[in-house]
Amino acid sequence: MCLFFHLSRRTRLARDILRSWTIFQRNKSCDNKQSKPQSKRWRNKAAVILIPVYAKLQQERFEQSRALETHNFQLQNLTLTAFEEPHFLDFHNNNTKISGLYGAVWNLLSESLNFTLQPVRVNVNSLGAPDRNSSVLTFKTGLLGIISRNETVIIPKIEMYEPRLAACDFVMPFWLNRFYLYTRSTIVHDDTWMVKIFSWQVWVTVLLMHVLLSVCIFLAENILIRTYGTKWNYRPFRDFLFYSYRNLCNQSIIPDYFGRSKMLEVSSGLFSYVMYTAYSALLFTYITRRVSIPPFDSLDSLTTKTNYKIVTLKGSVGDIAFSKVNFSSTFVQIRTSERLAIASTTKEMHTLVCSSQNEKYAIYQGQDEYLTTGSIICYLMPIGEACSSIWMGSGIVKNFKYKRTMDLGILKLREVGLLRAIGNHWRDQKATFNFEDIQYQIEMQQVSLVIALACIGVMIALIIFMIENIVFIYKIRHSRLFLS
């Protein structure tokens, strides 16, 4: 009897499942044939889910998924293996504590998810490269080799490059890292500093004020002449233009016999004093200003218009891109023309760029590294737009059961803004160095425009002097001929 009841129960369960599946398929075919709206399709599927058997299965699956997402590690030890990178991952207290950009993220995750980090410092200095002798994509060296052998659980810093999925899984990305070219720029002095002290609007205003004051002074003198007789000789308007210009240049005042308004004289002097003070205040700042001229503006111009070489870090995304990428002709050209140098450390890259005498180099580096590390030996500036970009995050061992818990923890950090706050904090912690502040002498190039203007003024004065003498001699000879 019990056996019969059990079989009957199984038969009813199978019948309910078959009936539900038939309803689902019928609704699906009707939707495809009659092209019903999307909302009605979802209502039909929801009706299937409301059947007790499916509802129970759905609830069980949801509870299992939720248990994986909200797992409490209960201070479980998780091994984090890495090599030290200043500002990204620093080891402290006999390699038992970590800090830095990625260290701070995992310290916060360990507190929020209730697990214990066990940092392990290794002597390798790269993530590792794929094994070229194997027919299957495998990693035997570097951090990827360690995690592929299940010797650790977490790699704190990794560029999410697809082939690396053969060694580990990726957690939810932290942020997007853009790669630029960084190099030293040619520093030259700005020869046009005299014109750039004021904007063109200010220069136009000065010119209009100069003409306006000249007109007012000219009218004031004419009124005085007509009012008080011919005590003062009549002067043409050009004399007042030259006088206003002399006053603007902080030179001597006009003689007394010109008879001018005291109010206009004070206004002209005050305007000239303000302009002279403003120009003098900015003079020394602009005369010593230096302009940075980049040697190229993109990766294409670097390869076609310069002889610069590119240096990148061993095992980084730049190393992989320039060594293996074939879809970009520029990357292939740099690789085939032997204009690629691989450095073991970040300091070695900066040494090549800043200290090399015979050859010129440009660093292919991520924005995270540049903002976090800063300039080590000399000042390097980003050139042009980003050459490429890649998501940054962490690697976790393959088939880790509670990976979704990690992803949910990172998502919560992102939602509340803690992930961005950590990134902004550590990206501002640039390495500071005491560069020697040298005061350079003012060179001829910096005052070349002043000397050129003075020479042009002398030449114009000589030409005017020669014309006046020619006219004077001509008038004397003409008057003698007329008298004779």
C-alpha positions in Angstrom: 0.0 0.0 0.0 2.8 2.4 0.9 4.6 1.5 -2.3 1.4 2.2 -4.3 1.0 5.5 -2.6 4.6 6.4 -3.3 4.2 5.5 -7.0 0.9 7.4 -7.3 2.6 10.5 -5.8 5.5 10.3 -8.2 3.0 9.8 -11.1 1.0 12.9 -10.0 4.3 14.9 -9.8 5.4 13.8 -13.2 1.9 14.6 -14.6 2.1 18.2 -13.1 5.5 18.8 -14.5 4.4 17.5 -18.0 1.3 19.7 -17.9 3.3 22.7 -16.8 5.9 22.2 -19.6 3.0 21.7 -22.2 1.5 25.0 -21.1 4.8 26.8 -21.3 5.6 25.4 -24.8 2.1 26.3 -26.0 2.4 29.9 -24.7 5.8 30.2 -26.2 4.6 29.0 -29.7 1.7 31.3 -29.5 4.0 34.2 -28.7 6.3 33.4 -31.6 3.4 33.0 -34.1 1.2 35.9 -33.1 4.1 38.3 -32.0 2.4 39.2 -28.8 3.8 42.1 -26.8 6.7 41.4 -24.5 4.7 42.2 -21.3 2.2 39.4 -22.2 5.0 36.9 -22.8 6.3 37.6 -19.3 2.8 37.2 -17.8 2.6 33.7 -19.4 5.9 32.7 -18.0 5.0 34.1 -14.6 1.9 31.9 -14.7 4.1 28.9 -15.2 6.3 29.9 -12.3 3.3 30.2 -10.0 2.6 26.5 -10.4 3.6 25.0 -7.0 6.2 22.5 -8.3 8.0 25.2 -10.3 7.6 27.7 -7.5 9.2 25.3 -5.0 12.1 24.6 -7.4 12.6 28.3 -8.0 12.6 29.1 -4.3 15.2 26.3 -3.6 17.4 27.6 -6.4 17.1 31.1 -5.1 18.0 30.1 -1.6 21.1 28.2 -2.8 22.2 31.2 -4.9 21.6 33.6 -2.0 23.5 31.4 0.3 26.5 31.6 -2.0 26.2 35.4 -2.2 25.8 36.0 1.5 28.3 33.5 2.8 29.8 34.2 6.2 33.5 33.1 6.0 33.7 33.1 9.9 37.3 34.4 9.9 38.4 31.7 7.4 42.0 32.1 6.3 42.4 33.1 2.6 45.9 33.3 1.2 46.9 36.4 -0.8 50.1 36.1 -2.7 51.9 39.0 -4.4 55.2 40.7 -4.8 55.8 44.2 -3.4 54.9 47.2 -5.6 55.3 50.6 -3.9 52.0 52.4 -3.5 50.1 49.4 -5.0 50.9 46.7 -2.5 53.2 47.2 0.4 54.1 44.6 3.1 54.5 45.5 6.8 55.0 43.8 10.2 57.3 41.1 8.9 55.1 40.6 5.8 51.9 39.9 7.8 50.1 43.2 6.9 49.5 44.8 3.6 48.6 48.3 2.4 48.6 50.3 -0.8 45.9 50.8 -3.4 45.0 47.1 -3.8 46.0 46.2 -0.3 43.5 48.7 1.1 40.7 47.2 -1.1 41.3 43.7 0.2 41.7 44.9 3.8 38.3 46.5 3.5 36.8 43.3 1.9 38.2 41.1 4.6 36.5 43.2 7.3 33.1 43.4 5.5 33.0 39.7 4.5 34.5 38.4 7.8 37.6 36.5 6.5 41.2 36.6 7.5 43.9 37.6 4.9 47.1 35.7 5.0 49.6 37.7 2.9 52.4 35.8 1.3 55.3 37.7 -0.3 57.1 35.9 -3.1 60.3 36.7 -4.9 58.9 36.7 -8.4 58.5 40.2 -10.0 55.8 39.6 -12.6 52.4 37.9 -13.2 54.1 35.4 -15.6 53.8 34.6 -19.3 52.1 31.6 -21.0 54.2 28.5 -21.6 55.2 28.6 -25.3 56.2 24.9 -25.4 52.8 23.7 -24.4 49.9 23.1 -26.9 47.4 24.1 -24.2 47.4 27.6 -22.8 49.1 27.2 -19.4 51.1 29.4 -17.0 54.0 28.0 -15.1 55.9 31.1 -14.0 55.0 34.2 -12.0 51.9 34.7 -9.9 49.7 33.1 -12.5 51.7 29.9 -12.3 51.3 29.9 -8.5 47.5 30.4 -8.6 47.0 27.9 -11.4 48.7 25.2 -9.2 46.2 26.1 -6.4 49.0 27.3 -4.1 47.1 30.5 -3.3 43.6 31.9 -3.4 44.0 35.6 -4.3 46.2 37.7 -6.6 45.4 41.3 -5.5 46.4 43.1 -8.8 45.8 41.8 -12.3 45.0 43.2 -15.7 41.9 41.5 -16.9 43.4 40.0 -20.1 41.4 37.1 -21.6 44.2 34.5 -21.9 44.8 34.8 -18.1 41.5 33.2 -17.5 43.3 29.9 -18.2 45.1 30.4 -14.9 42.5 32.0 -12.7 39.1 33.7 -12.5 38.5 37.4 -12.3 36.5 39.1 -9.6 34.3 42.1 -10.4 36.5 44.8 -11.9 37.7 47.7 -9.7 38.2 50.4 -12.3 39.3 51.1 -15.9 43.0 51.7 -16.5 44.0 53.8 -19.5 47.5 53.5 -21.1 49.4 56.5 -22.3 52.8 57.3 -23.6 55.0 59.3 -21.1 58.2 61.0 -22.0 60.2 64.2 -21.4 59.2 67.2 -23.4 61.4 69.9 -24.9 61.3 73.0 -22.6 61.7 76.3 -24.5 61.1 79.9 -23.5 58.0 81.7 -24.7 59.3 84.5 -27.0 55.9 86.1 -27.4 55.4 86.8 -23.7 55.0 90.6 -24.3 51.8 90.1 -26.2 50.4 87.3 -24.0 50.6 89.3 -20.7 47.2 90.8 -21.5 44.4 89.3 -23.6 43.4 90.8 -26.8 40.3 92.3 -25.2 42.5 94.2 -22.7 44.7 95.5 -25.5 41.7 96.7 -27.4 40.4 98.4 -24.3 43.8 100.1 -23.7 43.8 101.4 -27.3 40.3 102.7 -27.1 41.0 104.5 -23.8 44.2 106.0 -25.3 42.3 107.4 -28.3 39.4 108.6 -26.0 41.8 110.4 -23.6 43.6 112.0 -26.6 40.3 113.3 -28.0 39.2 114.7 -24.7 42.6 116.5 -24.2 42.4 117.8 -27.7 38.9 119.2 -27.3 39.8 120.7 -23.9 42.7 122.6 -25.3 40.6 123.9 -28.2 37.9 125.1 -25.8 40.6 126.9 -23.7 42.0 128.6 -26.9 38.6 129.8 -28.0 37.7 131.0 -24.5 40.9 132.8 -23.5 42.1 133.9 -26.8 45.4 132.9 -28.6 47.6 132.6 -25.5 48.4 129.0 -26.5 49.4 127.9 -29.9 47.1 125.5 -31.8 48.4 121.9 -31.8 47.3 119.2 -34.2 45.5 116.0 -33.0 48.6 113.8 -33.6 50.5 115.7 -31.0 48.0 114.7 -28.4 48.1 111.1 -29.5 51.9 111.0 -29.0 51.5 112.8 -25.7 49.0 110.3 -24.4 51.3 107.5 -25.6 54.3 109.1 -23.7 52.2 109.4 -20.6 51.1 105.7 -21.0 54.8 104.8 -21.1 55.4 106.7 -17.8 57.4 109.4 -19.4 57.6 113.2 -18.8 54.5 115.5 -18.9 53.7 118.0 -21.6 55.0 121.6 -21.2 52.8 124.2 -19.5 52.0 126.2 -22.6 49.7 123.4 -23.9 47.1 124.5 -21.4 45.1 121.4 -20.5 42.3 120.4 -18.1 43.6 119.3 -14.7 40.9 116.7 -14.4 41.9 115.1 -17.7 45.5 115.3 -16.8 44.9 113.4 -13.5 42.7 110.9 -15.3 45.3 110.2 -17.9 48.1 109.9 -15.4 46.0 107.5 -13.2 45.1 105.3 -16.1 48.8 105.2 -17.2 49.9 104.4 -13.7 47.4 101.5 -13.3 48.4 100.0 -16.7 52.1 100.4 -15.9 51.7 98.7 -12.5 49.7 95.8 -14.0 52.2 95.2 -16.8 55.2 95.4 -14.4 53.6 93.0 -11.9 53.3 90.2 -14.6 56.5 91.0 -16.4 58.9 88.8 -14.4 56.4 85.9 -14.3 56.0 85.8 -18.1 59.6 86.6 -19.0 60.8 83.4 -17.1 57.9 81.2 -18.3 58.8 78.1 -20.2 56.7 76.2 -22.7 56.6 72.4 -23.0 56.7 71.1 -26.5 55.9 67.3 -26.9 58.0 65.5 -29.5 55.0 63.6 -30.8 51.3 63.5 -30.3 50.3 59.9 -30.8 51.7 56.4 -31.2 51.5 56.7 -35.0 53.5 59.9 -35.0 56.1 58.4 -32.7 56.7 55.6 -35.2 56.7 57.7 -38.4 58.1 61.1 -37.4 60.6 60.3 -34.6 63.3 57.8 -33.7 61.9 57.2 -30.1 61.9 53.8 -28.6 59.1 52.4 -26.4 60.0 50.9 -23.0 57.5 48.9 -21.0 57.4 46.7 -17.9 58.1 43.0 -18.2 55.0 40.9 -18.0 52.7 44.0 -18.2 49.9 44.6 -20.6 52.3 46.7 -22.7 54.7 43.8 -23.0 51.9 41.5 -24.1 50.4 44.0 -26.5 53.7 44.9 -28.3 54.9 41.3 -28.3 51.8 39.5 -29.5 49.2 41.9 -31.0 49.0 41.5 -34.7 45.8 43.4 -35.6 47.4 46.8 -35.2 50.0 47.8 -37.8 51.6 50.3 -35.4 52.2 47.6 -32.8 53.6 45.2 -35.4 55.9 48.0 -36.8 57.3 48.8 -33.4 58.0 45.1 -32.7 59.6 44.4 -36.1 61.7 47.5 -36.2 63.3 46.6 -32.8 62.1 49.8 -31.1 60.8 48.0 -28.0 62.7 47.8 -24.8 61.6 45.7 -21.8 62.5 46.8 -18.3 62.3 44.7 -15.1 61.3 47.5 -12.7 59.5 50.9 -12.9 62.7 52.6 -11.8 64.6 51.1 -14.7 62.0 52.5 -17.1 62.4 56.0 -15.7 66.2 55.7 -15.8 66.1 54.9 -19.5 63.8 57.8 -20.3 65.6 60.4 -18.0 69.2 59.4 -18.2 69.8 57.9 -21.6 72.1 60.1 -23.7 72.3 58.3 -27.1 68.7 57.1 -27.5 65.3 58.6 -26.7 62.6 56.5 -25.0 58.9 56.9 -24.2 57.2 54.8 -21.4 54.0 52.8 -22.3 52.3 52.8 -18.9 48.9 52.8 -17.3 47.4 55.9 -15.8 47.1 54.1 -12.4 50.9 53.6 -12.3 51.6 57.2 -13.3 49.2 58.8 -10.8 50.3 56.5 -8.0 54.0 56.4 -8.5 54.6 59.9 -9.9 57.9 61.1 -11.4 60.8 59.1 -10.0 63.9 60.7 -11.6 62.6 63.5 -13.9 59.2 64.9 -14.8 57.3 62.9 -17.4 54.1 64.1 -19.0 51.4 62.1 -20.8 51.4 62.6 -24.6 48.2 62.6 -26.7 45.2 60.5 -26.1 45.0 57.0 -24.5 46.5 54.3 -26.6 44.4 51.5 -25.0 42.5 50.7 -21.9 41.9 47.6 -19.8 39.9 46.7 -16.7 41.8 46.3 -13.4 40.9 43.9 -10.6 42.0 40.9 -8.8 42.4 37.2 -9.6 40.9 34.4 -7.6 41.6 30.7 -7.8 39.6 28.6 -10.3 36.3 27.1 -9.2 36.3 29.1 -5.9 32.9 28.3 -4.4 32.2 31.7 -2.9 33.4 33.9 -5.7 29.9 35.5 -6.0 30.3 36.5 -2.3 33.5 38.4 -3.3 31.7 40.0 -6.3 28.8 41.1 -4.2 31.2 42.6 -1.6 33.1 44.6 -4.3 29.7 45.7 -5.7 28.7 47.1 -2.3 32.0 48.9 -2.0 31.4 50.5 -5.4 27.8 51.4 -4.6 28.7 53.3 -1.4 31.6 55.0 -3.0 34.4 53.4 -0.9 36.1 51.9 -4.0 36.4 55.3 -5.6 37.5 56.9 -2.4 40.3 54.4 -2.0 41.4 54.9 -5.6 41.4 58.7 -5.3 43.4 58.6 -2.0 46.2 56.3 -3.2 46.4 57.9 -6.7 47.2 61.2 -5.0 50.1 59.7 -3.0 52.7 60.4 -5.6 56.3 59.8 -4.7 57.9 63.1 -3.9 61.5 63.9 -4.7 63.6 67.0 -3.9 64.6 68.2 -7.3 67.2 70.9 -7.2 65.6 74.3 -7.8 68.0 76.1 -10.1 67.6 79.8 -10.9 68.6 80.3 -14.5 69.8 83.6 -15.9 67.7 85.5 -18.4 69.0 84.6 -21.8 69.0 86.5 -25.1 66.2 84.5 -26.4 63.9 85.7 -23.7 64.4 89.4 -24.5 64.8 89.0 -28.2 61.4 90.5 -28.9 62.2 93.6 -26.8 65.5 94.1 -28.6 63.8 93.5 -32.0 61.1 96.2 -31.2 63.8 98.6 -30.1 65.7 98.0 -33.3 62.6 98.5 -35.4 61.9 101.8 -33.5 65.4 103.0 -34.2 65.1 102.1 -37.9 61.8 103.9 -38.2 63.2 107.0 -36.4 66.2 107.0 -38.8 63.9 106.8 -41.8 61.7 109.6 -40.5 64.9 111.7 -39.8 66.1 111.2 -43.3 62.8 112.1 -44.8 62.6 115.3 -42.7 66.1 116.3 -43.7 65.3 115.7 -47.4 62.1 117.7 -47.1 64.0 120.5 -45.2 66.8 120.7 -47.8 64.2 120.7 -50.6 62.3 123.6 -49.1 65.5 125.6 -48.5 66.6 125.2 -52.1 63.1 125.9 -53.4 62.9 129.2 -51.3 66.3 130.3 -52.6 65.3 129.7 -56.2 62.1 131.7 -55.6 63.9 134.6 -54.0 66.5 134.7 -56.8 
